[in-house]
Amino acid sequence: VRQELEDTSKAASQEQEKLQKELETVTSERRVLFAVKTTLKCEIESLERNVAEITDAREAESKNLQKELAEKLEITAAKDAAVDRLEQELGSVRQELEDTSKAASQEQEKLQKELETVTSERRVLFAVKTTLKCEIESLERNVAEITDAREAESKNLQKELAEKLEITAAKDAAVDRLEQELGSVRQELED
């Protein structure tokens, strides 16, 4: 009987050690998940700052281009007015001013295309920022679900470990009682 009880106690102790190791593994995985979540949060904040900086730079560039375009338009209007006045007096000057007006028009088209490019890039940046935000929210939900699952698993393991400990304690108490009874029987036989 003692051997059987010792074997049972040994098996319970081994089961307890196994559960303790599993509990340590779950705890370690929770720490890793927390570190991953923290790292992702930092990277997301860095990406948001970068996107904000790029957006601000593009807006400033767009304003500068719009200002430059307005100035070019004013210059072009002034040159067109000068052409109208000088056409009455000098044919050769008219040709020169027409060439200048053409060059200014080409520059205006160039600036307009650059402005359209900047506007398109801003739309792309906004779309990228929106996509990143959605992906980040999805990652945070996944991390939260994994963390909740790990916590539930940890609670179950702790509960199972407590039950095993109670069983082991009960078996140890039974062994003690049996040893006392066996001692009493031996004493009676000797008497």
C-alpha positions as CSV (number, residue, x, y, z in Angstrom):
1,V,0.0,0.0,0.0
2,R,2.8,2.4,0.9
3,Q,4.5,1.7,-2.5
4,E,1.3,2.4,-4.3
5,L,0.8,5.6,-2.4
6,E,4.5,6.7,-3.1
7,D,4.0,6.0,-6.8
8,T,0.8,8.0,-6.8
9,S,2.5,10.9,-4.9
10,K,5.4,10.8,-7.3
11,A,3.1,10.9,-10.3
12,A,1.2,13.8,-8.8
13,S,4.5,15.6,-8.2
14,Q,5.5,15.1,-11.8
15,E,2.1,16.3,-13.0
16,Q,2.5,19.3,-10.8
17,E,6.0,20.1,-12.3
18,K,4.6,19.7,-15.8
19,L,1.7,22.1,-15.1
20,Q,4.2,24.6,-13.5
21,K,6.3,24.5,-16.7
22,E,3.3,25.1,-18.8
23,L,2.3,28.0,-16.6
24,E,5.8,29.5,-17.0
25,T,5.6,29.0,-20.8
26,V,2.2,30.9,-20.9
27,T,3.6,33.7,-18.7
28,S,6.6,34.0,-21.0
29,E,4.4,34.1,-24.1
30,R,2.3,36.9,-22.5
31,R,5.5,38.9,-21.9
32,V,6.5,38.4,-25.6
33,L,3.0,39.5,-26.8
34,F,3.2,42.6,-24.6
35,A,6.6,43.5,-26.0
36,V,5.4,42.9,-29.6
37,K,2.4,45.2,-28.9
38,T,4.6,47.9,-27.4
39,T,7.0,47.7,-30.5
40,L,4.1,47.9,-32.9
41,K,2.7,50.9,-31.1
42,C,6.0,52.7,-31.3
43,E,6.4,51.8,-35.0
44,I,2.9,53.0,-35.7
45,E,3.5,56.3,-33.9
46,S,6.7,56.7,-35.9
47,L,4.8,56.0,-39.2
48,E,2.1,58.5,-38.3
49,R,4.7,61.2,-37.5
50,N,6.5,60.5,-40.8
51,V,3.2,60.7,-42.7
52,A,2.3,63.9,-41.0
53,E,5.7,65.4,-41.8
54,I,5.4,64.4,-45.4
55,T,1.9,65.8,-45.6
56,D,3.0,69.1,-44.1
57,A,5.9,69.3,-46.5
58,R,3.7,68.6,-49.5
59,E,1.2,71.2,-48.3
60,A,3.9,73.8,-47.9
61,E,5.3,72.9,-51.4
62,S,1.8,73.1,-52.8
63,K,1.3,76.6,-51.3
64,N,4.6,77.7,-52.7
65,L,3.7,76.4,-56.1
66,Q,0.3,78.0,-56.0
67,K,2.0,81.3,-55.0
68,E,4.6,80.9,-57.8
69,L,1.8,80.1,-60.3
70,A,-0.2,83.2,-59.3
71,E,3.0,85.3,-59.7
72,K,3.6,83.7,-63.1
73,L,0.0,84.4,-64.1
74,E,0.4,88.0,-63.1
75,I,3.6,88.3,-65.1
76,T,1.9,86.7,-68.1
77,A,-1.1,89.1,-67.8
78,A,1.3,92.1,-67.6
79,K,3.3,90.8,-70.6
80,D,0.1,90.3,-72.6
81,A,-1.0,93.8,-71.8
82,A,2.4,95.1,-72.9
83,V,2.1,93.1,-76.1
84,D,-1.2,94.8,-76.9
85,R,0.3,98.2,-76.4
86,L,3.5,97.5,-78.3
87,E,1.7,95.8,-81.2
88,Q,0.5,99.2,-82.5
89,E,4.1,100.5,-82.5
90,L,6.7,97.8,-83.1
91,G,6.1,94.6,-85.1
92,S,9.5,93.2,-84.1
93,V,8.9,93.8,-80.5
94,R,5.5,92.1,-80.8
95,Q,7.2,88.9,-82.0
96,E,9.6,89.0,-79.1
97,L,6.8,89.5,-76.6
98,E,4.8,86.7,-78.2
99,D,7.8,84.4,-77.7
100,T,8.1,85.5,-74.1
101,S,4.3,84.9,-73.6
102,K,4.7,81.4,-75.1
103,A,7.5,80.6,-72.7
104,A,5.5,81.9,-69.8
105,S,2.6,79.7,-70.8
106,Q,4.8,76.7,-71.0
107,E,6.1,77.5,-67.5
108,Q,2.6,77.8,-66.3
109,E,1.6,74.4,-67.7
110,K,4.7,72.9,-66.1
111,L,3.8,74.4,-62.7
112,Q,0.2,73.2,-63.1
113,K,1.4,69.7,-63.8
114,E,3.6,69.8,-60.7
115,L,0.7,71.1,-58.7
116,E,-1.5,68.2,-59.9
117,T,1.3,65.8,-59.1
118,V,1.6,67.2,-55.5
119,T,-2.2,66.9,-55.1
120,S,-2.1,63.3,-56.3
121,E,0.7,62.4,-54.0
122,R,-1.3,63.9,-51.0
123,R,-4.2,61.7,-51.9
124,V,-1.9,58.6,-52.0
125,L,-0.4,59.6,-48.7
126,F,-3.9,59.9,-47.2
127,A,-4.9,56.5,-48.5
128,V,-1.7,55.0,-47.1
129,K,-2.3,56.5,-43.7
130,T,-5.9,55.2,-43.7
131,T,-4.8,51.7,-44.7
132,L,-2.1,51.7,-42.1
133,K,-4.6,52.9,-39.5
134,C,-6.9,50.0,-40.4
135,E,-4.1,47.4,-40.3
136,I,-2.9,48.8,-37.0
137,E,-6.4,48.5,-35.5
138,S,-6.6,44.9,-36.9
139,L,-3.2,44.1,-35.3
140,E,-4.3,45.5,-32.0
141,R,-7.5,43.5,-32.0
142,N,-5.5,40.3,-32.8
143,V,-3.0,41.0,-30.0
144,A,-5.9,41.6,-27.6
145,E,-7.6,38.3,-28.6
146,I,-4.3,36.4,-28.2
147,T,-3.7,38.0,-24.9
148,D,-7.3,37.2,-23.7
149,A,-6.9,33.6,-24.9
150,R,-3.5,33.2,-23.1
151,E,-5.0,34.7,-19.9
152,A,-7.9,32.2,-20.0
153,E,-5.5,29.3,-20.7
154,S,-3.3,30.5,-17.8
155,K,-6.4,30.6,-15.4
156,N,-7.4,27.1,-16.5
157,L,-3.9,25.8,-15.9
158,Q,-3.8,27.5,-12.5
159,K,-7.2,25.9,-11.6
160,E,-6.0,22.5,-12.8
161,L,-2.8,22.8,-10.8
162,A,-4.8,23.8,-7.7
163,E,-7.0,20.7,-8.2
164,K,-3.9,18.5,-8.6
165,L,-2.4,19.9,-5.4
166,E,-5.6,19.2,-3.5
167,I,-5.6,15.6,-4.8
168,T,-2.0,15.2,-3.8
169,A,-2.7,16.6,-0.3
170,A,-5.6,14.3,0.1
171,K,-3.5,11.3,-1.0
172,D,-0.7,12.3,1.4
173,A,-3.2,12.5,4.2
174,A,-4.5,9.1,3.3
175,V,-1.0,7.7,3.3
176,D,-0.4,9.2,6.8
177,R,-3.6,7.6,8.1
178,L,-2.8,4.2,6.5
179,E,0.7,4.3,8.0
180,Q,-0.8,5.1,11.4
181,E,-3.3,2.2,11.0
182,L,-0.6,-0.1,9.8
183,G,1.6,0.8,12.9
184,S,-1.4,0.1,15.2
185,V,-2.0,-3.3,13.5
186,R,1.7,-4.2,13.9
187,Q,1.6,-3.1,17.5
188,E,-1.4,-5.3,18.1
189,L,0.2,-8.3,16.4
190,E,3.4,-7.8,18.4
191,D,1.3,-7.6,21.6
